[in-house]
């Protein structure tokens, strides 16, 4: 008899929770279908959306520049880190260790950087070793040095490949000791 009394309330409780479960599943399906529909719309798979508008904008400008801007960046590490000695104002010998990465969007330039790595590294070592500790100890000095490194790499690539190709140079580590 105790079992009979406990079973009917369990059926009422399970029916209520079953209804809630069905409602939650229906809402979840609606959200999933809505998200999938939004994805199709904005990706241009349905013939509209922002992808179509962007492709129209690309036709108006310079197509090569637009394609190159849309290409994902390629980062190339100039490994190992550059280690040069430099002198401070007192004449004491100091060491500078700089880790550099360059950014391009062109796979051909990535290959050219790797091919001409010895020439690029030589130029950067000569530039870094000519710097005084005081000239690169501040942010402005590091930015100026970064711009000089970028100019040198671009000049080397322009001379050897016909296009500069490297967009940015980043110091990912800069230690003076």
Helices and strands as residue ranges (DSSP letters): H 2-43, H 50-60, H 63-70, E 74-77, E 82-87, E 93-104, H 107-115, H 117-129, G 134-136, H 139-161, E 168-176
